[in-house]
Amino acid sequence: SGLFVVPPSPEADNVPLPVGWKCYMSAEGRKYYVNTSSKETTWERPSCWWLHYITCSLNPAPCNVHLEGGLVHSLHLMYVCLVLVIFFVIVFAFNFCLSSLLSLQINFVTFPLPHSTPEQQLLKPSEWSYCDYFWADKKDPQGTTTVSGFEVLLQKQLKGKQMQKEMAEFIRERIKIEEEYAKNLSKLSQIPLAAQEEGTLGEAWAQLKKSLADEAEVHLKFSSKLQSEVEKPLLTFRGDNFKKDMKKYDHHIADLRKQLVSRYAAVEKARKALADRQKDLEVKTQQLEIKLSNKTEEDIKKARRKSTQAGDDLMRCVDLYNQAQSKWFEEMVTTSLELERLEVERVEMIQQHLRQYTTLRRETDMFNQSTLEPVDQLLQSVDPAKDRELWVREHKTGDLRPVDMDI
């Protein structure tokens, strides 16, 4: 079979010239054509035959084109394949650009752009909860490394443990002062100065000296209770296992982030593979325009199958990434709420034992209440929720939560 084309009618002038060809008019008024690259000249109008075919297939009457045998089927097949490839590329590019416009990736976590997600709500509104404000990463004070929001929460827990330890050390120094004071009072009460005073004055003087010994005993009891009821609880609250527990939390969340990184890399690899397959399909389709053979058609079918498979692989990788991010999201919420609970527990424990300190101090020195009243008032007003709000306001890393990656 073959292709027989009669000279194009005047309507053929509507068909665009191939790339590199220009039309000129001779002195006799006859059109001629020049290839600007090869300098080839011809009286016959060159045509991009496949574009000409498409034009004629849409409106064959003016083209006066006759096709024989199986070539009609081949040309139709080529045209359909070309349109499908162009359509698929456009759709993929549009979806990719739309996804890029609606979201961005920061350290392999997919976040929405702020202006595109006005519907995102806080998980615990008005509570300044840990679970709402530590999704983004931040640079450390030196600006050299990046710290995750979860790491900021862990550092808060470890700092709280250190503060608790330093408070216990402070109470221990207070105990030493009390013990030394009691020792000096007892020693002073035994000095025989003015021991020879007689009469009622002598009795009053002796009682004053004895009162020093009684006061020394009171201060010893105070120091003993400080040790058992304040210092020891501060030291023993959350022992050595606490740091191990924090490391477990850290490793668990870090592992989930590593999984996100690897699945993000898989998405990018699949994305590149799809682009390569689409390019290969486009090349083979162009080859079909020039070389009409069964082998080329078979190559196109294979390329189309590989492109479809690459698209499926990309969607599968994106789905796995979204599953990993969903798991990380769930664990971040659960763990941050647990850390929040632990911080409330720590603050309330310290509050309880510092109030016990003021109670013991009041019992020890009934005449010194005026110095303790401001302390008492402040301890009464200790509010873990307010403390958390102040801390979160200063240290929060971001309240925009992750979203699924879209293709």
C-alpha positions as CSV (number, residue, x, y, z in Angstrom):
1,S,0.0,0.0,0.0
2,G,1.1,3.6,-0.5
3,L,0.2,7.2,0.0
4,F,-0.9,9.2,-3.0
5,V,-1.4,13.0,-2.5
6,V,-2.5,15.3,-5.3
7,P,-1.0,18.8,-5.4
8,P,-2.5,20.7,-2.5
9,S,-5.3,23.1,-3.3
10,P,-5.1,26.8,-2.3
11,E,-6.6,25.9,1.0
12,A,-3.4,24.1,1.8
13,D,-1.8,27.5,2.3
14,N,-3.6,27.6,5.7
15,V,-1.4,24.7,6.8
16,P,1.7,26.1,8.7
17,L,5.1,25.8,7.1
18,P,7.6,23.4,8.8
19,V,10.1,24.9,11.2
20,G,12.9,26.7,9.3
21,W,11.0,27.4,6.1
22,K,9.9,30.8,4.8
23,C,7.8,31.9,1.9
24,Y,9.0,34.6,-0.6
25,M,7.5,36.0,-3.9
26,S,9.5,36.0,-7.1
27,A,9.6,38.9,-9.6
28,E,7.0,37.2,-11.7
29,G,4.7,37.0,-8.7
30,R,5.2,33.2,-8.1
31,K,5.7,31.9,-4.5
32,Y,8.9,30.0,-3.7
33,Y,10.1,28.6,-0.4
34,V,13.6,28.8,1.3
35,N,15.0,26.7,4.1
36,T,16.9,29.2,6.3
37,S,19.1,26.5,7.7
38,S,20.1,24.4,4.7
39,K,19.5,27.3,2.1
40,E,17.4,24.8,0.0
41,T,15.0,26.5,-2.4
42,T,11.9,24.9,-3.9
43,W,8.8,26.0,-5.9
44,E,6.7,23.4,-4.1
45,R,5.3,24.3,-0.8
46,P,6.9,22.1,1.9
47,S,4.5,20.7,4.5
48,C,4.7,19.0,7.9
49,W,2.9,16.0,6.6
50,W,1.6,14.8,10.0
51,L,0.1,18.3,10.8
52,H,-1.3,18.4,7.3
53,Y,-2.8,15.0,7.9
54,I,-4.4,16.1,11.2
55,T,-5.9,19.2,9.5
56,C,-7.2,17.1,6.6
57,S,-8.6,14.4,9.0
58,L,-10.6,17.1,10.7
59,N,-11.8,18.6,7.3
60,P,-10.8,16.2,4.5
61,A,-12.8,17.7,1.7
62,P,-10.6,20.6,0.7
63,C,-7.4,18.6,1.1
64,N,-8.2,16.1,-1.6
65,V,-6.2,13.4,0.2
66,H,-6.6,9.7,-0.6
67,L,-5.2,7.0,1.7
68,E,-5.0,3.4,0.9
69,G,-4.9,0.1,2.9
70,G,-3.8,-0.2,6.5
71,L,-2.1,3.1,6.4
72,V,-5.3,4.9,7.4
73,H,-5.5,2.9,10.6
74,S,-1.8,3.6,11.4
75,L,-2.1,7.3,10.9
76,H,-5.3,7.4,13.1
77,L,-3.5,5.4,15.8
78,M,-0.5,7.7,15.6
79,Y,-2.7,10.8,15.9
80,V,-4.6,9.4,18.9
81,C,-1.4,8.4,20.7
82,L,0.1,11.8,20.1
83,V,-3.0,13.5,21.5
84,L,-3.1,11.2,24.6
85,V,0.6,11.8,25.3
86,I,0.2,15.6,25.1
87,F,-2.9,15.4,27.3
88,F,-1.3,13.2,29.9
89,V,1.8,15.5,30.1
90,I,-0.4,18.6,30.5
91,V,-2.5,17.0,33.2
92,F,0.5,15.7,35.1
93,A,2.2,19.1,34.9
94,F,-1.0,20.9,36.0
95,N,-1.5,18.6,39.0
96,F,2.2,18.9,40.0
97,C,2.1,22.7,39.7
98,L,-1.2,22.8,41.6
99,S,0.2,20.6,44.3
100,S,3.3,22.9,44.5
101,L,1.1,26.0,44.8
102,L,-1.0,24.5,47.6
103,S,1.8,22.9,49.7
104,L,5.5,22.9,50.3
105,Q,8.0,20.5,51.9
106,I,10.2,21.5,54.8
107,N,12.7,18.9,56.0
108,F,10.6,16.2,54.2
109,V,7.3,17.1,55.9
110,T,4.5,18.4,53.7
111,F,2.9,21.6,55.0
112,P,0.1,23.6,53.4
113,L,0.7,27.2,52.5
114,P,-0.9,29.4,55.2
115,H,-3.1,31.3,52.7
116,S,-4.5,28.0,51.3
117,T,-5.7,26.4,54.6
118,P,-7.9,28.9,56.5
119,E,-9.9,25.9,57.7
120,Q,-7.1,24.3,59.8
121,Q,-8.1,24.5,63.4
122,L,-6.1,24.1,66.6
123,L,-6.5,20.6,68.2
124,K,-7.0,22.2,71.7
125,P,-8.0,25.8,71.1
126,S,-7.4,28.4,73.9
127,E,-5.3,26.0,75.9
128,W,-1.8,26.7,74.4
129,S,-1.3,23.0,74.2
130,Y,2.0,21.4,73.2
131,C,0.2,19.4,70.5
132,D,-0.7,22.5,68.5
133,Y,2.5,24.6,68.3
134,F,5.5,22.4,67.6
135,W,5.1,21.0,64.2
136,A,7.7,23.1,62.4
137,D,11.5,22.9,62.9
138,K,13.6,25.9,64.1
139,K,17.2,26.9,64.1
140,D,19.2,26.7,67.3
141,P,20.3,30.0,68.9
142,Q,23.6,29.8,67.1
143,G,21.8,29.3,63.8
144,T,24.1,26.5,62.8
145,T,21.7,23.5,63.1
146,T,18.0,22.8,62.9
147,V,16.1,21.5,65.9
148,S,12.7,19.8,65.5
149,G,9.7,21.1,67.4
150,F,9.5,17.8,69.3
151,E,13.2,18.3,70.4
152,V,12.2,21.6,71.9
153,L,9.6,19.9,74.0
154,L,12.1,17.2,75.1
155,Q,14.6,19.9,76.1
156,K,11.8,21.5,78.2
157,Q,11.3,18.2,80.1
158,L,15.1,17.8,80.7
159,K,15.4,21.4,81.8
160,G,12.5,20.9,84.2
161,K,14.3,17.9,85.7
162,Q,17.5,20.0,86.2
163,M,15.4,22.8,87.8
164,Q,13.9,20.3,90.2
165,K,17.4,19.1,91.1
166,E,18.7,22.6,91.7
167,M,15.7,23.4,94.0
168,A,16.6,20.3,96.1
169,E,20.2,21.6,96.4
170,F,18.8,25.0,97.5
171,I,16.7,23.3,100.2
172,R,19.8,21.3,101.3
173,E,21.7,24.5,101.8
174,R,18.8,25.8,103.9
175,I,18.9,22.7,106.0
176,K,22.6,23.2,106.6
177,I,22.0,26.7,107.8
178,E,19.3,25.5,110.2
179,E,21.5,22.7,111.6
180,E,24.4,25.1,112.1
181,Y,22.0,27.7,113.7
182,A,20.6,25.1,116.1
183,K,24.1,23.9,116.9
184,N,25.2,27.5,117.8
185,L,22.0,28.2,119.8
186,S,22.5,25.0,121.8
187,K,26.2,25.9,122.4
188,L,25.3,29.4,123.4
189,S,22.7,28.2,125.9
190,Q,25.4,26.3,127.8
191,I,27.8,29.2,128.3
192,P,28.0,30.0,132.0
193,L,28.0,33.8,131.6
194,A,26.0,35.6,134.3
195,A,25.2,32.2,135.8
196,Q,25.7,33.7,139.3
197,E,22.8,36.1,138.9
198,E,20.3,35.5,141.9
199,G,16.7,35.9,142.8
200,T,13.8,36.4,140.3
201,L,16.1,38.1,137.8
202,G,18.4,35.1,138.0
203,E,15.4,32.8,137.3
204,A,14.4,34.9,134.3
205,W,18.0,34.8,133.0
206,A,18.2,31.1,133.4
207,Q,14.9,30.7,131.5
208,L,16.2,32.8,128.6
209,K,19.2,30.6,128.3
210,K,17.0,27.5,128.4
211,S,14.8,29.0,125.7
212,L,17.8,29.0,123.4
213,A,18.2,25.2,123.9
214,D,14.4,24.8,123.2
215,E,14.7,27.0,120.1
216,A,17.7,24.9,118.9
217,E,15.5,21.8,119.2
218,V,12.8,23.5,117.2
219,H,15.2,24.3,114.4
220,L,16.6,20.8,114.4
221,K,13.1,19.4,113.9
222,F,12.5,22.0,111.2
223,S,15.7,20.9,109.3
224,S,14.8,17.2,109.7
225,K,11.3,17.8,108.3
226,L,12.8,19.9,105.4
227,Q,15.0,17.0,104.6
228,S,12.2,14.3,104.6
229,E,9.3,16.3,103.3
230,V,10.8,18.7,100.8
231,E,14.4,17.9,99.8
232,K,14.0,14.2,99.4
233,P,10.8,14.3,97.3
234,L,12.4,16.9,95.0
235,L,15.4,14.6,94.5
236,T,13.5,11.3,94.1
237,F,10.7,12.6,91.9
238,R,11.4,11.0,88.5
239,G,14.6,9.2,89.1
240,D,17.3,8.1,86.6
241,N,14.8,6.3,84.4
242,F,13.2,9.6,83.4
243,K,16.1,10.5,81.0
244,K,15.8,7.0,79.5
245,D,12.1,7.5,79.0
246,M,12.8,10.8,77.2
247,K,15.4,9.1,75.0
248,K,12.8,6.5,74.1
249,Y,10.4,9.2,73.0
250,D,13.1,10.9,71.1
251,H,14.2,7.8,69.3
252,H,10.6,6.8,68.5
253,I,9.7,10.2,66.9
254,A,13.1,10.4,65.2
255,D,12.6,6.9,63.6
256,L,9.2,8.1,62.2
257,R,10.9,11.2,60.8
258,K,13.6,9.0,59.2
259,Q,10.8,6.9,57.6
260,L,9.3,10.1,56.2
261,V,12.7,11.0,54.7
262,S,13.1,7.6,53.0
263,R,9.6,7.7,51.6
264,Y,10.0,11.2,50.4
265,A,13.1,10.1,48.5
266,A,11.0,7.2,47.0
267,V,8.4,9.7,45.9
268,E,11.1,11.9,44.2
269,K,12.6,8.8,42.5
270,A,9.2,7.6,41.3
271,R,8.4,11.1,40.1
272,K,11.7,11.2,38.0
273,A,11.0,7.7,36.7
274,L,7.5,8.8,35.5
275,A,9.0,11.8,33.7
276,D,11.6,9.6,32.0
277,R,8.9,7.1,30.9
278,Q,6.7,9.9,29.5
279,K,9.7,11.3,27.7
280,D,10.5,7.9,26.2
281,L,6.8,7.5,25.1
282,E,6.9,10.9,23.5
283,V,10.2,10.1,21.6
284,K,8.7,6.8,20.3
285,T,5.6,8.5,19.3
286,Q,7.6,11.0,17.3
287,Q,9.5,8.1,15.7
288,L,6.2,6.7,14.5
289,E,5.6,9.9,12.6
290,I,8.6,9.0,10.5
291,K,8.9,5.3,10.5
292,L,5.7,3.4,10.1
293,S,6.4,-0.2,11.2
294,N,4.9,-2.8,13.5
295,K,8.0,-2.7,15.6
296,T,7.6,1.0,16.3
297,E,3.9,0.5,17.2
298,E,4.9,-2.3,19.6
299,D,7.5,-0.1,21.1
300,I,4.9,2.6,21.7
301,K,2.6,0.1,23.4
302,K,5.5,-1.0,25.7
303,A,6.4,2.6,26.4
304,R,2.8,3.4,27.2
305,R,2.6,0.4,29.6
306,K,5.8,1.5,31.3
307,S,4.6,5.1,31.6
308,T,1.3,3.8,33.2
309,Q,3.2,1.6,35.6
310,A,5.5,4.5,36.5
311,G,2.4,6.6,37.3
312,D,1.0,3.8,39.5
313,D,4.4,3.5,41.3
314,L,4.4,7.2,42.0
315,M,0.9,7.1,43.4
316,R,1.9,4.1,45.6
317,C,5.0,6.0,46.9
318,V,2.9,9.1,47.7
319,D,0.4,6.9,49.5
320,L,3.1,5.3,51.6
321,Y,4.6,8.7,52.3
322,N,1.2,10.0,53.5
323,Q,0.7,6.9,55.7
324,A,4.1,7.5,57.3
325,Q,3.3,11.2,57.8
326,S,-0.1,10.3,59.3
327,K,1.6,7.9,61.7
328,W,4.2,10.6,62.7
329,F,1.3,13.1,63.1
330,E,-0.6,10.7,65.4
331,E,2.5,9.9,67.5
332,M,3.5,13.6,67.8
333,V,0.0,14.5,69.2
334,T,-0.1,11.6,71.6
335,T,3.5,12.1,72.8
336,S,3.3,15.9,73.1
337,L,0.2,15.6,75.2
338,E,2.0,13.1,77.5
339,L,4.9,15.5,77.8
340,E,2.4,18.2,78.6
341,R,0.9,16.1,81.4
342,L,4.3,15.3,82.8
343,E,5.1,19.1,83.0
344,V,1.9,19.8,84.8
345,E,2.7,16.9,87.2
346,R,6.2,18.3,87.8
347,V,4.9,21.9,88.5
348,E,2.2,20.7,90.8
349,M,4.6,18.5,92.7
350,I,7.1,21.4,93.3
351,Q,4.2,23.7,94.2
352,Q,3.0,21.2,96.8
353,H,6.4,20.8,98.5
354,L,7.2,24.5,98.5
355,R,3.9,25.1,100.2
356,Q,5.0,22.4,102.7
357,Y,8.2,24.4,103.2
358,T,6.2,27.6,104.1
359,T,4.0,25.6,106.5
360,L,7.0,24.2,108.3
361,R,8.7,27.6,108.3
362,R,5.6,29.1,109.8
363,E,5.4,26.4,112.5
364,T,9.1,27.1,113.3
365,D,8.9,30.8,113.6
366,M,5.5,32.2,114.4
367,F,6.9,35.7,114.6
368,N,8.2,35.7,111.0
369,Q,4.9,35.3,109.2
370,S,5.1,38.7,107.5
371,T,8.1,37.5,105.5
372,L,6.3,34.4,104.4
373,E,3.0,35.9,103.4
374,P,4.2,37.1,100.0
375,V,5.6,33.7,99.3
376,D,2.4,32.0,100.4
377,Q,0.3,34.3,98.1
378,L,2.6,33.6,95.1
379,L,2.5,29.9,95.7
380,Q,-1.3,30.0,95.9
381,S,-1.4,31.6,92.5
382,V,0.9,29.1,90.8
383,D,-0.9,28.1,87.6
384,P,0.6,25.3,85.4
385,A,-1.7,26.3,82.5
386,K,-0.5,29.9,82.6
387,D,3.1,28.8,82.9
388,R,2.6,26.6,79.8
389,E,1.0,29.5,77.8
390,L,4.0,31.8,78.6
391,W,6.5,29.1,77.7
392,V,4.7,28.1,74.5
393,R,4.4,31.8,73.3
394,E,8.1,32.2,73.6
395,H,9.3,28.8,72.3
396,K,6.6,27.6,69.8
397,T,8.0,26.5,66.4
398,G,4.8,26.7,64.3
399,D,1.1,25.9,64.5
400,L,0.6,24.8,60.9
401,R,0.1,21.1,60.8
402,P,1.3,18.8,58.0
403,V,-1.0,17.7,55.2
404,D,-0.9,14.8,52.7
405,M,1.3,15.1,49.7
406,D,-0.8,15.5,46.5
407,I,0.2,14.6,42.9
